[in-house]
Amino acid sequence: MSIDFSGRWAWADVHMGLIQHNVAIVAQRVAPAQVWAVVKANAYGHGAIPVAQAALAAGATGLCVAITDEGVALRRAGITAPILVLSEQPAEMTEFLVGYGLTPTIASTRGAAVVARAAEAADRKVPVHIKIDTGMHRVGVAPSEALNLARYIQSFESLAIEGIYTHFAVADEPSHPANEKQLSLFNDVLAQCAAAGIEPPMVHAANSAAALVNPDARFSMVRLGIAMYGLLPGPGVAEQCQGLIPALSLKGRVSAVRLVEKGEAVSYGLRRPLATTSLIATVPIGYADGVPRSLIDSDIQVLVNGVPRSLAGTITMDQLMLDCGNDFDVTVGDEVVLIGRQGEHVVTADNWADALGTIGYEIVCGIGERVFRRYQ
């Protein structure tokens, strides 16, 4: 016996057609470069398996994940497309990397040797991608050591250099000089490798922002992350993101209503005495589900029956309360839209991010596993 959607107080609607719409738009803009869909972190909170399937159906030719477990889950779901793991993994995971046909990232001789041993043990030739640190300073081999690492990888018969890549630190700020510097360093590495006869078919540098604004960064493939979900990589690329549509809406239902007298306060800390006697609506979704407690200090509103409503007090772990004023028509079961459209009003994950001084990525990635995903 399972609990279906009808038994949920809170849920996220994820529109597969919009995922496909966004993939198709970007694929058209970056052609002939391939699009590999980034589905790490449960596809930025949207659901890795259905999003991966939708992206591939819309023209993506590969997938990217952050850790081995994410790739294994996709394989177990029957997905056969190439899956790149975007950083070196613990040695203990190498057997799974190789066994499930995932593509490892190599950024060190140690990492290369570990993968080579596992590949030899499995009697396989494993394709790998070399990660170059051109300025992000997070993961990757230094440009000055890249050719030596490539030659070292070539010394193993069990490894094949399929790709070489880097990652921009400020791609969402197109005019930042670091972008040109990183691209120049990366091109230098490619030239050194080519002079040594090393020319892998997959060369990539662009995340969503770079893919949309910088044709020189597209190479043979781009890694499509946040734009696939219809969210902005950053304000500096808003114009290039026109036509992309957010694929996720976060919703709930009113579970209780009560009339609270003027001067009384609601929720932990009793922080906000009511200016007037008001109808208070409770919605069973809280910070454990990804609604940041700090929203109470912002001007973000929630939509109920097409009307924006303010938070009435501190967001709790499992519930939040709304000040519905003198709208006594609000009742148990009414739909509440926290992120998405209701009537003429829209609240976006980027609105939340702006209000909280963060990024849309953090908002959607933070939507908890208790929130039921309804795929449409």
GUTOR-803396 format. One record per residue (C-alpha): residue in one letter; x, y, z. Coordinates in steps of 0.001 Angstrom, whole numbers, padded with zeros to 6 digits. Layout:
BEGIN
{r->A | east->X | north->Y | up->Z} $
...
This chain:
BEGIN
{r->M | east->000000 | north->000000 | up->000000} $
{r->S | east->001363 | north->003439 | up->-000918} $
{r->I | east->000324 | north->007009 | up->-000205} $
{r->D | east->-000503 | north->008829 | up->-003436} $
{r->F | east->-000628 | north->012520 | up->-004238} $
{r->S | east->-004115 | north->012963 | up->-002761} $
{r->G | east->-002725 | north->012213 | up->000692} $
{r->R | east->-000187 | north->015058 | up->000644} $
{r->W | east->-000373 | north->018456 | up->002294} $
{r->A | east->002617 | north->019754 | up->000313} $
{r->W | east->004083 | north->018886 | up->-003058} $
{r->A | east->006138 | north->020141 | up->-005980} $
{r->D | east->004741 | north->020075 | up->-009489} $
{r->V | east->007554 | north->019360 | up->-011954} $
{r->H | east->006639 | north->019909 | up->-015588} $
{r->M | east->008557 | north->017534 | up->-017840} $
{r->G | east->007394 | north->019415 | up->-020903} $
{r->L | east->009122 | north->022545 | up->-019615} $
{r->I | east->012348 | north->020657 | up->-018921} $
{r->Q | east->012237 | north->019479 | up->-022529} $
{r->H | east->011350 | north->022971 | up->-023746} $
{r->N | east->014375 | north->024460 | up->-021974} $
{r->V | east->016730 | north->021740 | up->-023221} $
{r->A | east->015512 | north->022187 | up->-026786} $
{r->I | east->015986 | north->025968 | up->-026671} $
{r->V | east->019556 | north->025713 | up->-025413} $
{r->A | east->020410 | north->022851 | up->-027774} $
{r->Q | east->019294 | north->024967 | up->-030716} $
{r->R | east->021338 | north->027951 | up->-029554} $
{r->V | east->024577 | north->026052 | up->-028940} $
{r->A | east->024488 | north->023674 | up->-031921} $
{r->P | east->026551 | north->021928 | up->-033161} $
{r->A | east->027865 | north->021474 | up->-029620} $
{r->Q | east->026297 | north->018599 | up->-027730} $
{r->V | east->024238 | north->019205 | up->-024588} $
{r->W | east->024924 | north->017113 | up->-021501} $
{r->A | east->022302 | north->017585 | up->-018800} $
{r->V | east->023513 | north->018171 | up->-015244} $
{r->V | east->021261 | north->016153 | up->-012927} $
{r->K | east->023337 | north->016190 | up->-009742} $
{r->A | east->021690 | north->016933 | up->-006383} $
{r->N | east->018521 | north->015094 | up->-007435} $
{r->A | east->018407 | north->017238 | up->-010572} $
{r->Y | east->018590 | north->020425 | up->-008499} $
{r->G | east->015674 | north->019171 | up->-006422} $
{r->H | east->013498 | north->018330 | up->-009434} $
{r->G | east->014035 | north->014537 | up->-009465} $
{r->A | east->017064 | north->013012 | up->-011158} $
{r->I | east->015565 | north->010025 | up->-012951} $
{r->P | east->012534 | north->011681 | up->-014599} $
{r->V | east->014528 | north->014813 | up->-015444} $
{r->A | east->017319 | north->012741 | up->-016990} $
{r->Q | east->014798 | north->010845 | up->-019089} $
{r->A | east->013103 | north->014062 | up->-020206} $
{r->A | east->016388 | north->015785 | up->-021050} $
{r->L | east->017612 | north->012861 | up->-023124} $
{r->A | east->014295 | north->012709 | up->-024963} $
{r->A | east->014645 | north->016427 | up->-025758} $
{r->G | east->018083 | north->016068 | up->-027326} $
{r->A | east->020652 | north->015900 | up->-024542} $
{r->T | east->023254 | north->013262 | up->-025401} $
{r->G | east->024794 | north->012707 | up->-021972} $
{r->L | east->024383 | north->013379 | up->-018264} $
{r->C | east->026554 | north->014817 | up->-015493} $
{r->V | east->026440 | north->013972 | up->-011783} $
{r->A | east->028516 | north->014918 | up->-008750} $
{r->I | east->029015 | north->011573 | up->-007020} $
{r->T | east->029095 | north->007909 | up->-007926} $
{r->D | east->025858 | north->007106 | up->-006100} $
{r->E | east->023934 | north->009475 | up->-008353} $
{r->G | east->025241 | north->007773 | up->-011473} $
{r->V | east->024530 | north->004305 | up->-010109} $
{r->A | east->020914 | north->005282 | up->-009386} $
{r->L | east->020479 | north->006432 | up->-012984} $
{r->R | east->021939 | north->003197 | up->-014329} $
{r->R | east->019686 | north->001119 | up->-012069} $
{r->A | east->016746 | north->003050 | up->-013505} $
{r->G | east->017697 | north->001782 | up->-016951} $
{r->I | east->019410 | north->004898 | up->-018304} $
{r->T | east->022153 | north->003920 | up->-020753} $
{r->A | east->023393 | north->007357 | up->-021899} $
{r->P | east->026941 | north->008453 | up->-020997} $
{r->I | east->027200 | north->009709 | up->-017404} $
{r->L | east->030148 | north->011899 | up->-016400} $
{r->V | east->031020 | north->012105 | up->-012695} $
{r->L | east->032272 | north->015648 | up->-012229} $
{r->S | east->035085 | north->015119 | up->-009736} $
{r->E | east->037465 | north->012413 | up->-008593} $
{r->Q | east->035803 | north->009873 | up->-006327} $
{r->P | east->036989 | north->007975 | up->-003241} $
{r->A | east->039019 | north->004913 | up->-004182} $
{r->E | east->036374 | north->002730 | up->-002543} $
{r->M | east->033837 | north->003847 | up->-005174} $
{r->T | east->035972 | north->003026 | up->-008205} $
{r->E | east->034581 | north->-000489 | up->-008541} $
{r->F | east->031107 | north->001024 | up->-008897} $
{r->L | east->032310 | north->003698 | up->-011317} $
{r->V | east->033733 | north->001055 | up->-013600} $
{r->G | east->031089 | north->-001596 | up->-013002} $
{r->Y | east->028201 | north->000702 | up->-013846} $
{r->G | east->029879 | north->002205 | up->-016883} $
{r->L | east->030223 | north->005711 | up->-015477} $
{r->T | east->032794 | north->008112 | up->-016908} $
{r->P | east->035317 | north->009213 | up->-014261} $
{r->T | east->036908 | north->012618 | up->-013964} $
{r->I | east->040689 | north->012450 | up->-013572} $
{r->A | east->042583 | north->015342 | up->-011983} $
{r->S | east->045669 | north->013625 | up->-010551} $
{r->T | east->048058 | north->010761 | up->-011152} $
{r->R | east->046683 | north->009108 | up->-008020} $
{r->G | east->043167 | north->009259 | up->-009426} $
{r->A | east->044323 | north->007884 | up->-012760} $
{r->A | east->046121 | north->004948 | up->-011162} $
{r->V | east->043123 | north->004042 | up->-009007} $
{r->V | east->040729 | north->004005 | up->-011962} $
{r->A | east->043244 | north->002139 | up->-014134} $
{r->R | east->043586 | north->-000664 | up->-011579} $
{r->A | east->039814 | north->-001068 | up->-011335} $
{r->A | east->039479 | north->-001051 | up->-015114} $
{r->E | east->042189 | north->-003687 | up->-015473} $
{r->A | east->040516 | north->-005858 | up->-012848} $
{r->A | east->037245 | north->-005632 | up->-014759} $
{r->D | east->038993 | north->-006193 | up->-018101} $
{r->R | east->037559 | north->-002952 | up->-019451} $
{r->K | east->038865 | north->000098 | up->-021286} $
{r->V | east->037347 | north->003020 | up->-019412} $
{r->P | east->036814 | north->006459 | up->-021000} $
{r->V | east->037898 | north->009325 | up->-018740} $
{r->H | east->037734 | north->013115 | up->-018779} $
{r->I | east->040648 | north->015226 | up->-017519} $
{r->K | east->039649 | north->018237 | up->-015399} $
{r->I | east->041832 | north->021362 | up->-015712} $
{r->D | east->041879 | north->024006 | up->-012976} $
{r->T | east->042083 | north->027246 | up->-014951} $
{r->G | east->041060 | north->029508 | up->-012082} $
{r->M | east->038127 | north->028097 | up->-010115} $
{r->H | east->040655 | north->026482 | up->-007734} $
{r->R | east->038288 | north->023743 | up->-006623} $
{r->V | east->038970 | north->020600 | up->-008643} $
{r->G | east->041443 | north->019946 | up->-011441} $
{r->V | east->045052 | north->019588 | up->-012464} $
{r->A | east->047118 | north->022765 | up->-012887} $
{r->P | east->047480 | north->023806 | up->-016544} $
{r->S | east->051252 | north->023429 | up->-016281} $
{r->E | east->050820 | north->019757 | up->-015309} $
{r->A | east->047965 | north->018879 | up->-017654} $
{r->L | east->050067 | north->017434 | up->-020476} $
{r->N | east->052080 | north->015294 | up->-018064} $
{r->L | east->048851 | north->013937 | up->-016584} $
{r->A | east->047459 | north->013195 | up->-020042} $
{r->R | east->050616 | north->011281 | up->-020960} $
{r->Y | east->050436 | north->009382 | up->-017688} $
{r->I | east->046840 | north->008371 | up->-018418} $
{r->Q | east->047894 | north->007236 | up->-021888} $
{r->S | east->050411 | north->004885 | up->-020297} $
{r->F | east->047523 | north->002704 | up->-019076} $
{r->E | east->046012 | north->000416 | up->-021673} $
{r->S | east->042838 | north->000275 | up->-019581} $
{r->L | east->042145 | north->004031 | up->-019890} $
{r->A | east->041114 | north->006172 | up->-022863} $
{r->I | east->041097 | north->009974 | up->-022782} $
{r->E | east->037613 | north->010757 | up->-024052} $
{r->G | east->037393 | north->014325 | up->-022792} $
{r->I | east->039155 | north->017315 | up->-021318} $
{r->Y | east->037371 | north->020137 | up->-019546} $
{r->T | east->037390 | north->023095 | up->-017190} $
{r->H | east->034881 | north->025195 | up->-015256} $
{r->F | east->034400 | north->028970 | up->-015135} $
{r->A | east->034276 | north->030772 | up->-011796} $
{r->V | east->032329 | north->033853 | up->-012945} $
{r->A | east->030517 | north->032825 | up->-016119} $
{r->D | east->027402 | north->034553 | up->-014777} $
{r->E | east->029311 | north->037859 | up->-015057} $
{r->P | east->030123 | north->037837 | up->-018791} $
{r->S | east->032337 | north->040930 | up->-018731} $
{r->H | east->034534 | north->039726 | up->-015874} $
{r->P | east->038176 | north->039484 | up->-017059} $
{r->A | east->038606 | north->036107 | up->-015357} $
{r->N | east->036468 | north->034481 | up->-018060} $
{r->E | east->038867 | north->035451 | up->-020837} $
{r->K | east->041850 | north->034459 | up->-018707} $
{r->Q | east->040422 | north->031025 | up->-017955} $
{r->L | east->039476 | north->030428 | up->-021569} $
{r->S | east->042976 | north->031408 | up->-022700} $
{r->L | east->044600 | north->029016 | up->-020233} $
{r->F | east->042288 | north->026232 | up->-021350} $
{r->N | east->043043 | north->026838 | up->-025020} $
{r->D | east->046762 | north->026742 | up->-024214} $
{r->V | east->046317 | north->023317 | up->-022607} $
{r->L | east->044357 | north->022078 | up->-025621} $
{r->A | east->047114 | north->023301 | up->-027948} $
{r->Q | east->049832 | north->021594 | up->-025899} $
{r->C | east->047900 | north->018344 | up->-025900} $
{r->A | east->047190 | north->018567 | up->-029626} $
{r->A | east->050888 | north->019121 | up->-030338} $
{r->A | east->051545 | north->015892 | up->-028466} $
{r->G | east->048912 | north->014059 | up->-030497} $
{r->I | east->046292 | north->014092 | up->-027727} $
{r->E | east->042990 | north->015374 | up->-029120} $
{r->P | east->040028 | north->013923 | up->-027222} $
{r->P | east->036638 | north->014165 | up->-028946} $
{r->M | east->034858 | north->015737 | up->-025971} $
{r->V | east->036090 | north->019218 | up->-025032} $
{r->H | east->033944 | north->021291 | up->-022697} $
{r->A | east->034093 | north->024375 | up->-020520} $
{r->A | east->030645 | north->025958 | up->-020551} $
{r->N | east->028052 | north->025742 | up->-017833} $
{r->S | east->024614 | north->027272 | up->-018487} $
{r->A | east->025805 | north->030874 | up->-018320} $
{r->A | east->028843 | north->030411 | up->-020543} $
{r->A | east->026883 | north->028277 | up->-022996} $
{r->L | east->024319 | north->031020 | up->-023480} $
{r->V | east->026633 | north->034047 | up->-023686} $
{r->N | east->029998 | north->032897 | up->-025035} $
{r->P | east->030157 | north->030921 | up->-028300} $
{r->D | east->033935 | north->030541 | up->-027897} $
{r->A | east->033367 | north->028491 | up->-024738} $
{r->R | east->031055 | north->025894 | up->-026282} $
{r->F | east->033660 | north->023616 | up->-027883} $
{r->S | east->032178 | north->020163 | up->-028590} $
{r->M | east->029727 | north->020064 | up->-025681} $
{r->V | east->028154 | north->022196 | up->-022957} $
{r->R | east->027030 | north->021216 | up->-019470} $
{r->L | east->023449 | north->022392 | up->-019043} $
{r->G | east->022492 | north->022819 | up->-015405} $
{r->I | east->020389 | north->025619 | up->-013921} $
{r->A | east->019026 | north->026887 | up->-017253} $
{r->M | east->017505 | north->023466 | up->-017937} $
{r->Y | east->015282 | north->024066 | up->-014929} $
{r->G | east->014269 | north->027511 | up->-016194} $
{r->L | east->016165 | north->029488 | up->-013559} $
{r->L | east->018704 | north->032269 | up->-014030} $
{r->P | east->022420 | north->031453 | up->-013746} $
{r->G | east->022789 | north->035082 | up->-012663} $
{r->P | east->021420 | north->038562 | up->-013377} $
{r->G | east->024181 | north->039207 | up->-015899} $
{r->V | east->022702 | north->036670 | up->-018323} $
{r->A | east->018992 | north->037441 | up->-017898} $
{r->E | east->018627 | north->038619 | up->-021496} $
{r->Q | east->020121 | north->035396 | up->-022865} $
{r->C | east->017707 | north->033351 | up->-020715} $
{r->Q | east->014592 | north->034755 | up->-022346} $
{r->G | east->012306 | north->031936 | up->-023399} $
{r->L | east->013341 | north->029616 | up->-020593} $
{r->I | east->010519 | north->028712 | up->-018196} $
{r->P | east->010787 | north->027493 | up->-014575} $
{r->A | east->009791 | north->023838 | up->-014458} $
{r->L | east->008977 | north->023542 | up->-010755} $
{r->S | east->006146 | north->024903 | up->-008631} $
{r->L | east->006029 | north->024426 | up->-004851} $
{r->K | east->002536 | north->024077 | up->-003428} $
{r->G | east->000584 | north->023105 | up->-000356} $
{r->R | east->-002876 | north->023095 | up->001132} $
{r->V | east->-004342 | north->024915 | up->004092} $
{r->S | east->-004664 | north->022429 | up->006957} $
{r->A | east->-006237 | north->024690 | up->009582} $
{r->V | east->-007668 | north->028178 | up->010002} $
{r->R | east->-008292 | north->030214 | up->013125} $
{r->L | east->-009256 | north->033746 | up->014038} $
{r->V | east->-006554 | north->035473 | up->016081} $
{r->E | east->-007256 | north->038729 | up->017882} $
{r->K | east->-005471 | north->042030 | up->017271} $
{r->G | east->-002328 | north->042288 | up->019399} $
{r->E | east->-001813 | north->038535 | up->019599} $
{r->A | east->001265 | north->037038 | up->017910} $
{r->V | east->001784 | north->033805 | up->015985} $
{r->S | east->004418 | north->031037 | up->016136} $
{r->Y | east->007724 | north->030671 | up->017978} $
{r->G | east->009052 | north->033826 | up->019559} $
{r->L | east->005712 | north->035644 | up->019162} $
{r->R | east->007624 | north->038056 | up->016944} $
{r->R | east->004809 | north->039853 | up->015122} $
{r->P | east->001781 | north->041102 | up->017039} $
{r->L | east->-001152 | north->041359 | up->014641} $
{r->A | east->-002194 | north->044870 | up->013630} $
{r->T | east->-005794 | north->043718 | up->013219} $
{r->T | east->-007849 | north->040678 | up->014084} $
{r->S | east->-006932 | north->038240 | up->011303} $
{r->L | east->-007664 | north->034828 | up->009884} $
{r->I | east->-004506 | north->032745 | up->010255} $
{r->A | east->-004061 | north->029813 | up->007857} $
{r->T | east->-001675 | north->026966 | up->008653} $
{r->V | east->000157 | north->025212 | up->005808} $
{r->P | east->002059 | north->021966 | up->006613} $
{r->I | east->005398 | north->022794 | up->005020} $
{r->G | east->008386 | north->024183 | up->006886} $
{r->Y | east->012115 | north->024598 | up->006974} $
{r->A | east->012663 | north->020826 | up->007016} $
{r->D | east->011008 | north->020839 | up->003593} $
{r->G | east->013130 | north->023645 | up->002185} $
{r->V | east->011224 | north->026786 | up->003134} $
{r->P | east->013995 | north->028870 | up->004727} $
{r->R | east->013249 | north->030106 | up->008224} $
{r->S | east->014791 | north->033445 | up->007263} $
{r->L | east->011936 | north->034168 | up->004821} $
{r->I | east->010104 | north->035718 | up->007765} $
{r->D | east->012508 | north->038661 | up->007558} $
{r->S | east->011790 | north->039243 | up->003858} $
{r->D | east->008873 | north->040681 | up->001904} $
{r->I | east->008141 | north->037357 | up->000179} $
{r->Q | east->004450 | north->036509 | up->000046} $
{r->V | east->002570 | north->033274 | up->-000582} $
{r->L | east->-000432 | north->032928 | up->-002889} $
{r->V | east->-003800 | north->031731 | up->-001581} $
{r->N | east->-006858 | north->031807 | up->-003832} $
{r->G | east->-004989 | north->034135 | up->-006166} $
{r->V | east->-004159 | north->036648 | up->-003424} $
{r->P | east->-000643 | north->037303 | up->-002048} $
{r->R | east->-000491 | north->036647 | up->001704} $
{r->S | east->002267 | north->037480 | up->004173} $
{r->L | east->003847 | north->035118 | up->006642} $
{r->A | east->002251 | north->035549 | up->010054} $
{r->G | east->005185 | north->034421 | up->012142} $
{r->T | east->008303 | north->032292 | up->012379} $
{r->I | east->008463 | north->029367 | up->009944} $
{r->T | east->008626 | north->026141 | up->011944} $
{r->M | east->010175 | north->022807 | up->011035} $
{r->D | east->007001 | north->021339 | up->009566} $
{r->Q | east->004532 | north->024198 | up->009162} $
{r->L | east->004110 | north->027868 | up->008384} $
{r->M | east->001295 | north->030286 | up->009103} $
{r->L | east->-000180 | north->032950 | up->006822} $
{r->D | east->-001922 | north->036197 | up->007681} $
{r->C | east->-005101 | north->036231 | up->005580} $
{r->G | east->-006436 | north->039420 | up->007176} $
{r->N | east->-010211 | north->039665 | up->006986} $
{r->D | east->-010535 | north->037178 | up->004122} $
{r->F | east->-012718 | north->034726 | up->005959} $
{r->D | east->-013333 | north->032698 | up->002784} $
{r->V | east->-009963 | north->030950 | up->003134} $
{r->T | east->-010661 | north->027437 | up->004343} $
{r->V | east->-009088 | north->024044 | up->004934} $
{r->G | east->-008032 | north->022427 | up->001655} $
{r->D | east->-007421 | north->025647 | up->-000277} $
{r->E | east->-004367 | north->025459 | up->-002538} $
{r->V | east->-001348 | north->027512 | up->-001528} $
{r->V | east->001390 | north->028402 | up->-004023} $
{r->L | east->004782 | north->029154 | up->-002501} $
{r->I | east->006712 | north->029064 | up->-005782} $
{r->G | east->004835 | north->029285 | up->-009046} $
{r->R | east->001789 | north->030951 | up->-010584} $
{r->Q | east->-001697 | north->031361 | up->-009185} $
{r->G | east->-004095 | north->033650 | up->-011023} $
{r->E | east->-002297 | north->036812 | up->-012093} $
{r->H | east->000503 | north->036483 | up->-009553} $
{r->V | east->003843 | north->034672 | up->-009807} $
{r->V | east->006451 | north->033909 | up->-007156} $
{r->T | east->009731 | north->032404 | up->-008382} $
{r->A | east->012648 | north->030629 | up->-006771} $
{r->D | east->014749 | north->033549 | up->-007968} $
{r->N | east->012425 | north->035902 | up->-006034} $
{r->W | east->013159 | north->033898 | up->-002891} $
{r->A | east->016865 | north->033951 | up->-003668} $
{r->D | east->016913 | north->037718 | up->-004181} $
{r->A | east->015052 | north->038241 | up->-000915} $
{r->L | east->017487 | north->036043 | up->000989} $
{r->G | east->020717 | north->037186 | up->-000645} $
{r->T | east->021422 | north->033807 | up->-002218} $
{r->I | east->020927 | north->032057 | up->-005578} $
{r->G | east->018053 | north->030127 | up->-007111} $
{r->Y | east->020180 | north->026973 | up->-007105} $
{r->E | east->020151 | north->026892 | up->-003305} $
{r->I | east->016380 | north->027329 | up->-003131} $
{r->V | east->015402 | north->024453 | up->-005434} $
{r->C | east->018183 | north->022150 | up->-004228} $
{r->G | east->016905 | north->022684 | up->-000701} $
{r->I | east->013415 | north->021325 | up->-001337} $
{r->G | east->013343 | north->018299 | up->000941} $
{r->E | east->012562 | north->014683 | up->000213} $
{r->R | east->009336 | north->014870 | up->002250} $
{r->V | east->007904 | north->017109 | up->-000461} $
{r->F | east->006114 | north->014836 | up->-002929} $
{r->R | east->007138 | north->015419 | up->-006557} $
{r->R | east->004217 | north->015271 | up->-008971} $
{r->Y | east->005440 | north->014919 | up->-012562} $
{r->Q | east->003332 | north->016398 | up->-015299} $
